Amino acid sequence: MIKFKDKIILLCHRFRTRKFYFTLLKFIVPITSIAFVLTFLYEYPTIKSSTSLIINAPPTELKGRNTIRNREIPDWIRHSLRDVRTYMEFGKYEKARIILMDILSVMGGDEEITRYLQHLYQLENEAAIAKLAGKIFPWPPPVASASARIPRSYLKQPDQKYVTLKDAAHKLNIALEKCGYYEKSYFWVPGGFALVTRMERIYPDGTPYENEDRWSAELNPLNKFSLVDIIKALFTANQGHFRIIVFIVSSRFNRMDTAKILTQKEAVQLLPTGWTDLPDFIGEMEYKELNYCRALIYEFVKQNNQEAVLKLPSDLQGPDHLRKAKIYMALKE
């Protein structure tokens, strides 16, 4: 049996042990915390460097995860990409390429930036070819008197799955010839082409003149020498309405240049300066869902022997012009 004296000694021993552990924990916890913080601060540059290497690694190493959409990037890069899209839209490819190269030097092998560059190089090559031939339509297009969007289904066959721009141009060309537009010319625009018709004379309601009077750029003398016509000509101004239609088939068109006003002289010179047929480097491009066709109507009004001026806006809406020219009906066939 344990004596009372021994019990007292045992209790004292236990008390000392607990007190020792409590004292030890009091020192260990703060020391450990301080050591952890110092270790993190010492290793932080290495951790940051490793993270940077992962973010800027080539696309092949990240298996498609290294894109701008999948990671956080600085706001200045997003704003720069917006500027790139604007420059590409306006055909200022040199400025767009400089910005892309700056972004690429920071982002490394980013897949989305690479796609931007590939698309830019394609546009530059097409523009270079068109520039050598002098077949570039003013971009963005000058402000028009009226415009109308043509449904994409009108420029392809119902059962046709893969459609090229050449197919779309062929369908548009057939419809225009049914309406009497046999003289046309093609121009390059970013992401597609522009088709320009010959200037025609129209009535104020948009209906084309008949026979050879339709294609005369001058105000014709009286064809019927009735007394009523002669008196009317003496007391009223001789006024004529003229029209050209420009069909823009592109994935890059979303606005017109309101500061640019097309003159009659510039409009008449478009027809002889374009391609008579759509070039293969444009026609072989796919007519994708993003591509659509918009008809721009440039209506000119001529008073007596004065130079014709662009009518802004037209008294008719774009679809009304196309209906009066019977183009809508021909495209639906």
URZITA-V266926 format. One record per pair of residues at least 24 apart in sequence whose ideal C-beta (glycine too) atoms are under 7 Angstrom apart, sorted by the first residue. I is the first residue (numbers start at 1). J is the second residue. If there is no record, write none. Layout:
# URZITA-V266926
I&J / I&J
This chain:
# URZITA-V266926
56&107 / 56&108 / 57&108 / 58&109 / 59&109 / 59&111 / 66&109 / 66&110 / 66&111 / 67&110 / 67&111 / 67&112 / 68&110 / 68&112 / 69&112 / 77&103 / 84&116 / 88&120 / 88&123 / 89&190 / 89&252 / 90&139 / 90&140 / 91&127 / 91&139 / 91&190 / 93&120 / 93&123 / 93&124 / 93&127 / 96&120 / 123&190 / 126&188 / 126&281 / 129&281 / 130&188 / 134&273 / 135&187 / 135&188 / 135&274 / 135&275 / 136&187 / 136&188 / 137&187 / 137&188 / 137&189 / 137&194 / 138&260 / 139&189 / 139&190 / 140&255 / 140&256 / 140&257 / 141&246 / 141&248 / 141&256 / 141&257 / 141&296 / 142&256 / 142&257 / 142&260 / 142&261 / 142&262 / 143&256 / 143&257 / 143&258 / 143&260 / 143&261 / 143&312 / 144&256 / 144&296 / 144&297 / 144&298 / 145&297 / 145&298 / 145&299 / 145&310 / 145&311 / 145&312 / 145&313 / 145&314 / 146&297 / 146&313 / 146&314 / 146&316 / 146&317 / 146&318 / 146&321 / 147&294 / 147&295 / 147&296 / 147&297 / 147&318 / 148&295 / 148&318 / 148&319 / 148&322 / 149&292 / 149&294 / 150&293 / 150&294 / 150&295 / 150&331 / 152&292 / 154&331 / 154&332 / 155&293 / 156&287 / 163&287 / 164&283 / 164&284 / 164&285 / 164&286 / 164&287 / 165&192 / 165&193 / 165&249 / 165&282 / 165&283 / 165&285 / 165&287 / 166&278 / 166&283 / 166&284 / 167&287 / 168&249 / 168&287 / 169&193 / 169&195 / 169&278 / 169&283 / 172&247 / 175&327 / 175&330 / 175&331 / 176&327 / 178&330 / 179&325 / 179&326 / 179&327 / 179&330 / 183&271 / 185&270 / 185&271 / 185&274 / 185&275 / 185&276 / 186&274 / 186&275 / 186&278 / 187&274 / 188&282 / 189&248 / 189&250 / 190&250 / 190&252 / 191&250 / 191&251 / 191&252 / 192&249 / 192&250 / 192&251 / 192&291 / 193&249 / 193&278 / 193&282 / 194&246 / 194&247 / 194&248 / 195&247 / 196&244 / 196&246 / 196&270 / 196&271 / 196&274 / 197&244 / 197&245 / 198&271 / 199&242 / 199&243 / 199&244 / 199&267 / 199&268 / 200&242 / 200&243 / 201&240 / 201&241 / 201&242 / 202&241 / 202&242 / 202&243 / 203&241 / 204&241 / 205&324 / 206&316 / 206&320 / 206&321 / 206&324 / 207&324 / 208&325 / 217&242 / 217&268 / 219&302 / 237&303 / 237&304 / 238&304 / 239&301 / 239&302 / 239&303 / 240&302 / 241&299 / 241&301 / 242&300 / 242&302 / 242&308 / 243&297 / 243&298 / 243&299 / 244&298 / 245&295 / 245&297 / 246&296 / 246&298 / 247&293 / 247&295 / 248&293 / 248&294 / 248&296 / 249&291 / 249&293 / 250&291 / 251&288 / 251&290 / 251&291 / 253&294 / 261&310 / 262&298 / 262&310 / 264&300 / 264&307 / 264&308 / 267&298 / 295&322 / 297&321
